[in-house]
Amino acid sequence: MTRREFSRPVAITGIGILTSLGEGREENWRRLSAGESGIKRIRRFPIDNLRTDFAGTIDFVAPESPDTPSITLEAARRVAREALAQSGLGRPGDFPGPLFLAGPPIEHEWPQRRGFAARAHSVRYGAMAAATRLGNEAHEHFLNGFIADHIAQEFGTRGAPATISTACASGATVIQLGVEAIRRGEATAALALGADASVQPEAIIRFSLLSALSTAGEDPAKAAKPFSKNRDGFVMAEGAAAFVLEDAEAARARGARILGYVLGCGEAADNFHRTRSSPDGAPIIRCMRNALADAGLGPEAIDYVNAHGTGTPENDKMETLGMQAVFGDRMARVPVSSNKSMIGHTLTAAGLIEAAFAMMTMRDQRLPPTINYREPDPAIPLDVVPNQARDARVRRILSNSFGFGGQNTSLVLGLDAA
């Protein structure tokens, strides 16, 4: 296989979106482009004594068991149905390609731990083993492959489903894996799916201990402030998105409506620190340049950047440094905005949700805003599309996902294959 063949564009024929703004790509896009916020006070569990008591929750997704895996699974089902219905590929329960799922790290939550302890009556192995045989299936929800296995069975995907967790880059990573499987000729289609409903007390406490979360909770809708001088952390959120990816020639042959293309994928690891980026920005610079090289494009071809833009003091500064190195003097003229200002940080699902919004941006030729931008940061001299959406000519987008632990992925998305 030649380099050109391995870097060929891959078509997107179906999109599904679900966030704190609502369910479905059209409802989400309407509210996102209107600059509305989905961030609100948490009502799912007691919030007494939490430093951060707000998030972008998806309370309208209410499975019988309100734990992270169950909510995540239901959100994943809904976006998969929407994406597959739009693509028209395959038959119900028979999708002709593999599943790549971006999902949260799974562990038992405290209600399940307490229930298990009550059944075991002892910490001895024999008592705990006996407790697992009492017919309670809560433990099944916390197996690593729980969500992917259920999605694969319901939608009939091919082969063993893969569950990926590359921190906040996971959603972009599964797009890359689907693209590479198609480019290698291992599949003519793939279902890339990201879902995360991790808003629960222990997760909030852990991120709070890292000083990663915003505590500006007087008005939750105004707490997420990417690129602003007064930004003070990200806002946890939940959501899901799905892409149906297809070999472009196969999609055209079956008469599919092609929504756009994944033109390039880039990644670069940074082992500098568990949460901080390398001070010179080298890994994220390399990540963006790798994506552009994979697409066979220079930075001058990019019309807009869908930023990772978490709203933490460190991340926004380093992403800006990286973009300035990649785009040079042109950076001041390239619009950049952060969806997280409205939907919060959807963690492992973020890269796919934001890629989906990037596709809607190109469809409607309208840039979504960065809301809550009231105090410009002199160290971040960017056009962040402040507070209001605006029309623009957008043919190609760079979408960034830079995760904790130095797990970085960038995507180049386009309306056209070239």
N, C-alpha and C positions, 0 to 999 in steps of 0.2 A: 504494500500500500504506500502511495506517495504521500509526501507531506501535505500536498494540496488536498488530496482525498481525505486525509485524516483531519483536516481543519475545515471541512466543508460546512456550510450553514445547515442547521437543523430546524425544521419547521415547528411552530407552535400552533396547534389546531383546537385546543380547548383550554379554558381558564375557569377556575372556581375560586372564590374568595369569601372569607368569613372573618370578621374582626369585631372589635367592640363598637364599631359604627353600625353593624348590622350584618345581615346574611345576603349573599349574592353579590356578584361583581357590579351590577348596575347600582344597587343601593349604596354599596361601599364607595363607588366612584363618585356618585352624586354628592355624598356627604363630604368625602375627602376633598374634592375640588371646590366645595363651598367653604372649606376651612373650618369644618365642625370638629369638635373633640369628642372622643369616646371615653375619656378618662373620668372616673367617678369614685365616690366613696365605696369601699368594699362592704358588701352586705351578706356575703356567703358564710362568714364565720366571725366570731368576736374579734374586735380590733383594739380592745383595751390594751394600753401600754405599748402598742406598736409605734415606732417613730414614723413610719410611713403607713398610712391607713387608706390609701387610694390606689387604684390600678385600672387598667383597661380590660375589665372582665367581660366574659361572654355569658351573662346570666340567662340569656334566652335559650342557651343550650343546657338543658336540664335533664340528664339521664337519671335513672332510678338511683344509682350510686354516685353521689357527687364528689368522687375523688378525681385526682388529676388524670389517670389513665382513661377513666370512663368518659370524662368530658372531652379529652383529647381525641378519643376514638370517634365519638359522635360528631365532633367538628370535622374530622378527617373524612368520615362518610359523606357528609353534606357537600364538601367542596369537591370530592371525587365524583359524586353524582352530577354536579353542575358542569364540571369540566368535560366529563365523558358525554353528557347530553349535547353539549355544544359541538364537540368534535365529530360525533356520529360514527366513531370508530368502534368496530366490534359489535357484539351483541350483549344484552344484559347478562352479567355473570361470566363473560368470556372476552376478556381484554387480551389482544394479541401482542403482549409485550411484558417486560418485567416491571416490578414496583421498586422504587427507591424512596424510602420514607425518612424524613428528618423529624426526629421526635425527641422529647426531653429525656434526660437520664431518669430511670424509674427506681423508686424506692418506696417502701411502705410508709404511709403517713400515720400520724399518731392514733387516729381512731381505729385503724386496722391493727396497729401494734397492740393497743390495749385489748381489743377483742381477742387477738391471738393469745395474749398473756392470760386472759380470763379462762380460755378454754384449756390451756396447758396446765394451769395450777402449779407449775414448777418450771425451773429453768433447765432441768435435766433433759438430755437429748431424747430419751424415750418418751417423756411427757410431751415434748414439743412435736415429735414425729407423730404421736397419736393425735394431737390436736389438728394436724394438717389433714387427717383422714375423716374429719367430722362433717364433711360435706360443704363446708363454707368455702366458696370459690374466690374470696377476696385476694388470696395469694396469687391467683392466676393473673389478676389485673396488673400485678407488679413484676411480671416477668418481662425481660427486655424485649422479646419479640411479640408481646401481646397485641399491640396495635397493628403492626405490619401483618401479622398472621391473619387477623380478622379481616383487614382490608383485602388481602390477597384472596382469601376464601370467598368473600362477598362479591368481588368484582372479577374474579377468575383470572388474575394476572399470571404470567408464565414464570416458571422457575422459583427459586427460593427468594422471598422478599428480603431486601436489605434495609436494615435500620441504621441510620447514620447520626452521630452526634459529634459535630465539630463546633460545639458551642454556638455562638451567634452567627456563624457562617454556614450552619447546617443546611438551611433552605437553599442557599446558592450551591452548596456542594452536591445536593441530590440532582439539581438541574445539570450540573457538570457531569455527574456519573451517567445520567440518562443520555446526554449528548454524546459522550464518549462511547457508550455501548452501541449507539446507532452508527456513529462514524466508523467503528471497527467492524461493522457488519454483523454484530451479534444479535441485533434486533432491528426491526423496521419501525418500532414504536416503543415508547416507554411512558410510564406514569410516574411523574415526579410529584411528591406530595410532602408538605410540611405542616405539622400541627403541634400546637403547644398550649396547654392549659395549666400552667404551673403556678398560678397564683394561689398559694396556700401559706399558712403562717410560717412554717419552717423555712421556706424559700425566701420569704420577705426578710426574715431575721438574718439569714445568711448574707444576702446582698447588703442589708443594712450594716452588718459587721464589716463589710468591705468598704463602707462609705460610698457605695455605688448608686444608691437610690436618692431621688429627690425627696426632700422633707418639706417642700413648699406647698403644704396641703390646705391653706386657707380657701383656695378655690382650685380643686383638683384639675379642672379643665385648663388651667393656666400653668400647671406645674412643669410640663415638658417644654423646655426652652432651648432646643439645639442651636448652637452657634451664637447664642446671646452671651453677653458679658456676665449676666447674673445667673447663668445655668448652674445647677447644683446637683445634677445626677439624672439618671434615667428613671422612667416610670414603667414598672412591670406591666405586661399585658398578655392577653391570650388571643389566639386566632389560628387560622389555617388557610392554606391555598394549595391549588393543584394545577399542574400543567400536563396536558397531553402533548408529548413530543413525538414527532414523526420524521422519518427520512423524507426530505423535501420532494424527491421524485415520486416516491410512493404516495405521498399525500396528493400531489397533482394528478397522478394516474387515477386515483379513486374519486377525483372531483371535489376534494375537501376544500373548504374555505380556510386559507392560511391567514392567521392573525398577525404573524410576524415571525422572526427568526432569532435563534441564538446564534450569533455570529462568532463569538469567541468566549473562552473561559480561561481564567488565570488563577493561580494560587501561589502562595508563598508562606512558609512557616516562619514564625518568630519565637524563638525560645528564650527571649530576654527575661520575661517575668510572667507570673500567673495572670496578672490583670493589666499591667502597663505595657505600652508599645516600646520598641527600641527607640531611644532618643533621637537617632538619626533618621528614623522613618524608613530605613532601607527595605524592610520586608513588605510594607504596604505599597511602597513605590514599585518594587519589583512585581508585586501582585497585579497592579493595574497595568503595568507595561506588558506583563505576560498575557493578559486578556486581550490587549490591543494587538499584540504580535500574533496571537492565535487567530484573531479576526482578519489579519493582514491589513490593518489600518493604522494610521498615525493618530495622535491626539487631536489633530485638526478636524478629524471626521466626526468627533463627538459633539452633539448639540446640547446635551444636558446630562448632569450627573445626579442620579438618585443616590443620595449619600447614606452611609451607615448612620451618621448623625444621631448619636445616642443622647446627647445633652449632658454628658459628663465633661468636666473641665479637661481631662486628659485626652479622651477620644477625639473630641471635636478639633482640638489643637493639632493633634498628630495627623488626622485625616486631611486637614487643611494643608499642613506642611507637605504631605505626600502628593496631594493634587497640584500644589504649586510647582513641585519638582517635575511632575509629569506634563503639565500643560504650559508651564513657563509663563511668559508675558500674557498669553491668551487667557489665563485663568480668570482674570477680572471680568471677562466677557462671557464666560461659560456659566449659565445658571445652574445652581446647586440647591436642592431642597431636601428636607427630611420628613418623610411620612410619619416618623415617630413622634413628631410634635402633636399629631392628632390621634394616632392609634396606640401610642406607647411602644415599648420594646417587646415584641412577641418572641424573643429569644430564639429557640431553634427553628421557628417558623418564619422568622423575619426576612431572610434572604429571598424566600419564595414569594411571600406576600408583597414585598417591595418590587420584585421583578414583575409580578402581576400588575401592580399599579403603574410600572414603567410602560407596560404594553398598552394600558388604557391611556396613558399620557400621549403616546404616539398615535393611537387611534383617533383621539379627539383634538390633537394638536393643542393641548392645553397643559400648562405646567402647574402641578399642585403646589400650594404654598408651604412655607415654614411658618406656622402660626406662633404666637406668643413672643414674637421678635420685637422687643421694645428697647433693649439696650445693646446696640451694636458693639462688638468686641474689636478694638483696633488691631488685635493680633490675628483677626480672621476677616480679611478684606474681601469677602465673597458677595456675589449676588445670590442671596439665599431665597429669592422669590418671597419677600417678606409679607406675611399676613394675608395676602390675596393672590388667588390664582391668576394666571395671565396666559393669553394665547401666544403661541410661538411656533416656528417651523422646527419640528423635531422628527428626524429620520433615524437617528442612532443615539442610544443611551448607554452610558457606563453606570452599572449598578454595583455598589460596593457593600461588602459584608465582612467586617473585621471583628473576630471573636476573641474572647478571653483565651489566654493560653497561646496567643499568637497564631490563631487559625484563621487565615485570611483567604477570601475568594472574591473575585470580581468577574462580572459578566458584561459582555457587549451584546446588546439587543438591538435589532433593527426592523424597520418596516419592510425592507427589501432584502433580497438574498445577497446583494452585492453593494 
